[in-house]
Amino acid sequence: MRRGESAVSAGELVLDVRDEDRTYRFRTADGVCSKSAFRPAELALLEALHDEPLGDFLCPEANYGVVGTALTDAADAVRMTESSARAARLCERNAAANGASASVSLVADLSELDGRFDTAAYAPKPYTPLAVGKERLARALAQVRPGGYLYVAGRERTGIGRYADALRELAPVERLPGECPVFRASRPAGFEPSTYVTPSHIEATVDGVTLPLVTVPGLFSAGRLDDGTRLLLETAEIGDGERVLDLPCGYGPIGTYAARVADCDVWLSDDDRAATRCAECTLDAADVEGTVVTADCATDVPNEAFDAVLCNPPTHAGEGVLRDLLGGARGALAPGGRLVLVHHRSLDLSTHLRGFENVRERQTGTEHVVREARKER
């Protein structure tokens, strides 16, 4: 497979497949892995699979859809999965824009998929906890029909050796030639996947309110309630009868607290399906009710419906995510509603709060500050 790649504009990458005289264009965005350049692991999978009979083809954690889109013509059917709602939307957009017939599923657990596949290809993202990556290896292999193949690719510096060792514990494995390592595992008959990720149950108390919380590795502050969220909860005032949105919710401490301290209508939203699954479990553990959605920022919550949006934003995710998140928060607020936001004291988020009125500082902690911003109209 002869190819070339380039960035033609901010947020768009071009892949030329010279053997096919075909050009693919991929939209990227803040918040996805490797937004400015194609990942070597994904390109290595394209090289390894370009001339293989793929049959029904599965791409777990497909990022913005490079492998699934570019190999559609070589497969009978393609299913891409993502645990990120933002990445899943990009997969759908890029498949459609390139004329690729592929389906996209937003799932955290591959065992939720219906059907089986002849081939699967997985490029673990560099920030994935090893336990989570091993769980995805095992679940992906379980979705492959006996005798089918799971291909796994990655660079040495991103820990592919650990994934290869984990794969060898599950099935016969061979390394394929190439600069970027690609390993191929043959799915044994009678394979039963091991479990590497189990939910953890932790407890936090805020102003005398006990919060039973359910988490998994890879989520923000999975081992304890973080100091920023605690300061936000100690500062926020939630009234009976209000509609409250926890955005982004993580495993649900903010929304759960709101539901425990007031008779209010609570919604929780997060981009990460693993997070929202935990948020659902946290609400159940606390014996409170709330509506949980998995969505890119505020795209799937009612517009102008909420009296309060409580937010501990992922400030590491990039300016584009912050813009969309806080812009979405304003759109979700009813006129007169308030955004209560916590962030590190060293950060300046004033640019993202320009659409609000009456921005004021509510509380300052050792490392964090809580601000309140109103939507007057």
Solvent accessible surface area in square Angstrom, and as a share of the most:
residue,aa,sasa,rsa
1,M,42,0.19
2,R,144,0.53
3,R,67,0.24
4,G,12,0.12
5,E,76,0.34
6,S,61,0.39
7,A,66,0.51
8,V,78,0.45
9,S,60,0.39
10,A,103,0.80
11,G,27,0.26
12,E,23,0.10
13,L,5,0.02
14,V,9,0.05
15,L,0,0.00
16,D,50,0.26
17,V,1,0.01
18,R,132,0.48
19,D,73,0.38
20,E,77,0.34
21,D,137,0.71
22,R,75,0.27
23,T,64,0.37
24,Y,3,0.01
25,R,116,0.42
26,F,0,0.00
27,R,85,0.31
28,T,4,0.03
29,A,30,0.23
30,D,24,0.12
31,G,44,0.42
32,V,18,0.11
33,C,12,0.07
34,S,44,0.28
35,K,88,0.37
36,S,79,0.51
37,A,58,0.45
38,F,14,0.06
39,R,18,0.07
40,P,53,0.34
41,A,3,0.02
42,E,5,0.02
43,L,12,0.06
44,A,12,0.09
45,L,1,0.01
46,L,0,0.00
47,E,72,0.32
48,A,27,0.21
49,L,0,0.00
50,H,29,0.13
51,D,122,0.63
52,E,63,0.28
53,P,123,0.77
54,L,2,0.01
55,G,16,0.16
56,D,39,0.20
57,F,0,0.00
58,L,0,0.00
59,C,3,0.02
60,P,4,0.02
61,E,13,0.06
62,A,10,0.08
63,N,1,0.00
64,Y,1,0.00
65,G,0,0.00
66,V,1,0.00
67,V,11,0.07
68,G,0,0.00
69,T,2,0.01
70,A,7,0.06
71,L,2,0.01
72,T,18,0.10
73,D,113,0.58
74,A,40,0.31
75,A,17,0.13
76,D,122,0.63
77,A,53,0.41
78,V,7,0.04
79,R,47,0.17
80,M,0,0.00
81,T,2,0.01
82,E,0,0.00
83,S,10,0.06
84,S,20,0.13
85,A,6,0.05
86,R,21,0.08
87,A,1,0.01
88,A,7,0.05
89,R,130,0.48
90,L,18,0.09
91,C,0,0.00
92,E,91,0.41
93,R,100,0.36
94,N,0,0.00
95,A,3,0.02
96,A,79,0.61
97,A,64,0.50
98,N,19,0.10
99,G,70,0.68
100,A,15,0.12
101,S,91,0.59
102,A,28,0.22
103,S,55,0.36
104,V,29,0.17
105,S,23,0.15
106,L,61,0.31
107,V,17,0.10
108,A,24,0.19
109,D,33,0.17
110,L,9,0.04
111,S,60,0.38
112,E,89,0.40
113,L,14,0.07
114,D,103,0.53
115,G,48,0.46
116,R,112,0.41
117,F,13,0.06
118,D,49,0.25
119,T,7,0.04
120,A,0,0.00
121,A,4,0.03
122,Y,1,0.01
123,A,7,0.05
124,P,9,0.06
125,K,16,0.07
126,P,72,0.46
127,Y,146,0.56
128,T,14,0.08
129,P,46,0.29
130,L,53,0.26
131,A,34,0.26
132,V,21,0.12
133,G,0,0.00
134,K,40,0.17
135,E,29,0.13
136,R,34,0.13
137,L,0,0.00
138,A,0,0.00
139,R,50,0.18
140,A,0,0.00
141,L,0,0.00
142,A,15,0.11
143,Q,7,0.03
144,V,0,0.00
145,R,90,0.33
146,P,83,0.52
147,G,52,0.50
148,G,10,0.10
149,Y,85,0.32
150,L,0,0.00
151,Y,3,0.01
152,V,1,0.01
153,A,0,0.00
154,G,4,0.04
155,R,92,0.34
156,E,111,0.50
157,R,190,0.69
158,T,43,0.25
159,G,15,0.14
160,I,2,0.01
161,G,34,0.33
162,R,126,0.46
163,Y,7,0.03
164,A,2,0.02
165,D,80,0.42
166,A,3,0.03
167,L,0,0.00
168,R,127,0.46
169,E,124,0.55
170,L,21,0.11
171,A,10,0.08
172,P,92,0.58
173,V,37,0.21
174,E,81,0.36
175,R,122,0.45
176,L,28,0.14
177,P,133,0.84
178,G,50,0.48
179,E,178,0.80
180,C,21,0.13
181,P,4,0.03
182,V,5,0.03
183,F,11,0.04
184,R,51,0.19
185,A,0,0.00
186,S,37,0.24
187,R,26,0.09
188,P,44,0.28
189,A,85,0.66
190,G,71,0.68
191,F,24,0.10
192,E,145,0.65
193,P,34,0.21
194,S,50,0.32
195,T,78,0.46
196,Y,59,0.22
197,V,30,0.17
198,T,89,0.52
199,P,77,0.49
200,S,53,0.34
201,H,142,0.63
202,I,36,0.19
203,E,128,0.57
204,A,9,0.07
205,T,68,0.40
206,V,0,0.00
207,D,101,0.52
208,G,68,0.66
209,V,32,0.18
210,T,51,0.30
211,L,0,0.00
212,P,31,0.19
213,L,1,0.00
214,V,4,0.03
215,T,2,0.01
216,V,20,0.11
217,P,53,0.33
218,G,55,0.53
219,L,20,0.10
220,F,137,0.57
221,S,32,0.20
222,A,24,0.19
223,G,64,0.62
224,R,141,0.52
225,L,7,0.03
226,D,18,0.09
227,D,77,0.40
228,G,0,0.00
229,T,5,0.03
230,R,74,0.27
231,L,24,0.12
232,L,0,0.00
233,L,1,0.01
234,E,82,0.37
235,T,11,0.07
236,A,13,0.10
237,E,119,0.53
238,I,25,0.13
239,G,30,0.29
240,D,110,0.57
241,G,66,0.63
242,E,34,0.15
243,R,78,0.29
244,V,0,0.00
245,L,0,0.00
246,D,0,0.00
247,L,1,0.00
248,P,28,0.17
249,C,5,0.03
250,G,23,0.22
251,Y,7,0.03
252,G,0,0.00
253,P,11,0.07
254,I,7,0.04
255,G,0,0.00
256,T,0,0.00
257,Y,14,0.05
258,A,0,0.00
259,A,20,0.15
260,R,97,0.35
261,V,60,0.34
262,A,11,0.09
263,D,114,0.59
264,C,24,0.14
265,D,62,0.32
266,V,2,0.01
267,W,41,0.15
268,L,0,0.00
269,S,0,0.00
270,D,15,0.08
271,D,42,0.22
272,D,42,0.22
273,R,54,0.20
274,A,23,0.18
275,A,2,0.02
276,T,0,0.00
277,R,92,0.34
278,C,6,0.04
279,A,0,0.00
280,E,66,0.30
281,C,62,0.37
282,T,0,0.00
283,L,7,0.04
284,D,112,0.58
285,A,50,0.39
286,A,2,0.01
287,D,130,0.67
288,V,29,0.17
289,E,154,0.69
290,G,32,0.30
291,T,53,0.31
292,V,30,0.17
293,V,30,0.17
294,T,25,0.14
295,A,2,0.02
296,D,8,0.04
297,C,13,0.08
298,A,14,0.11
299,T,73,0.43
300,D,88,0.46
301,V,16,0.09
302,P,46,0.29
303,N,113,0.58
304,E,85,0.38
305,A,19,0.15
306,F,0,0.00
307,D,49,0.26
308,A,0,0.00
309,V,0,0.00
310,L,1,0.01
311,C,0,0.00
312,N,29,0.15
313,P,9,0.06
314,P,37,0.23
315,T,49,0.29
316,H,161,0.72
317,A,24,0.19
318,G,25,0.24
319,E,111,0.50
320,G,7,0.07
321,V,13,0.08
322,L,4,0.02
323,R,145,0.53
324,D,52,0.27
325,L,5,0.02
326,L,1,0.00
327,G,46,0.44
328,G,20,0.19
329,A,0,0.00
330,R,60,0.22
331,G,26,0.25
332,A,2,0.02
333,L,0,0.00
334,A,25,0.20
335,P,82,0.52
336,G,36,0.35
337,G,4,0.04
338,R,26,0.09
339,L,0,0.00
340,V,1,0.00
341,L,1,0.01
342,V,0,0.00
343,H,5,0.02
344,H,77,0.34
345,R,132,0.48
346,S,92,0.59
347,L,68,0.34
348,D,115,0.60
349,L,11,0.05
350,S,64,0.41
351,T,76,0.44
352,H,29,0.13
353,L,8,0.04
354,R,189,0.69
355,G,40,0.38
356,F,14,0.06
357,E,39,0.17
358,N,100,0.51
359,V,65,0.37
360,R,128,0.47
361,E,93,0.42
362,R,56,0.21
363,Q,82,0.37
364,T,57,0.33
365,G,21,0.20
366,T,130,0.76
367,E,90,0.40
368,H,38,0.17
369,V,5,0.03
370,V,0,0.00
371,R,68,0.25
372,E,6,0.03
373,A,2,0.01
374,R,78,0.28
375,K,5,0.02
376,E,80,0.36
377,R,184,0.67
